[in-house]
Amino acid sequence: MIRITCKQDGLWRAGIRHARGATEYPDDAFDEEQLALLVAEPLLTVEVVDDGPQPDPFSDPEITVLVAAIGEIPDDPQYWTGSGAPRTSAIEEVVGRPVSAVERDQAWARYQEAGRAGDDGGAD
């Protein structure tokens, strides 16, 4: 995150009107040229602020269950997508509950990262 503190209300720099005080922007809010203009302005203080630790999607215990379920899916094309990922329906059969595509993708990434996926990533 980028925090810009302005010492003068209404100052225009880099195409933005800055209010007096601190304002926070996402890391990608400015291109290099804009950042150079902002940093060079004596009435502005520009800081890069650490947003803090981001949650690890792989630490979710439910995802751990889904990773284990992927290991139980039969090596049969009906259970795997064309890209080699397991179908959500195949995981649902193993765990006995609905599984979203986001959950499937997180579990599949973790499964592959752990090196448990076969050379072809599935049956296809």
Protein Blocks (a to p, Z undefined) as FASTA:
>chain_A
ZZdddfbghiaeehiacdedjddddfklpcfklmmmmmmpmkbccddddebjaddfklpm
klmmmmmmmmmpccdfklpcfkopacfklmmmmnopacdfklmmmmmmmmmmnopacfko
paZZ
